[in-house]
Amino acid sequence: MNRVRSIVINSILSVVLFLLIMASVLVINDAHAVQADAAAVDQVVYLQLDNAPPVRDLAQQRLAPLE
């Protein structure tokens, strides 16, 4: 009798776990994704700072050769 009860309880827990996983997958899948070009629609323009201290331009930086 104990074995039957444990089998029933384990199967109910397995079904509940499966339903929880499926519900979370459906909720995550239904979420609206943000489009990559969403910022381009707003046409945000950043102005150059006039009073900012000069900084080093990392794009122009070169690496020293390894010897």
Order of alpha helices (4+ residues) and beta strands (2+ residues): alpha-alpha
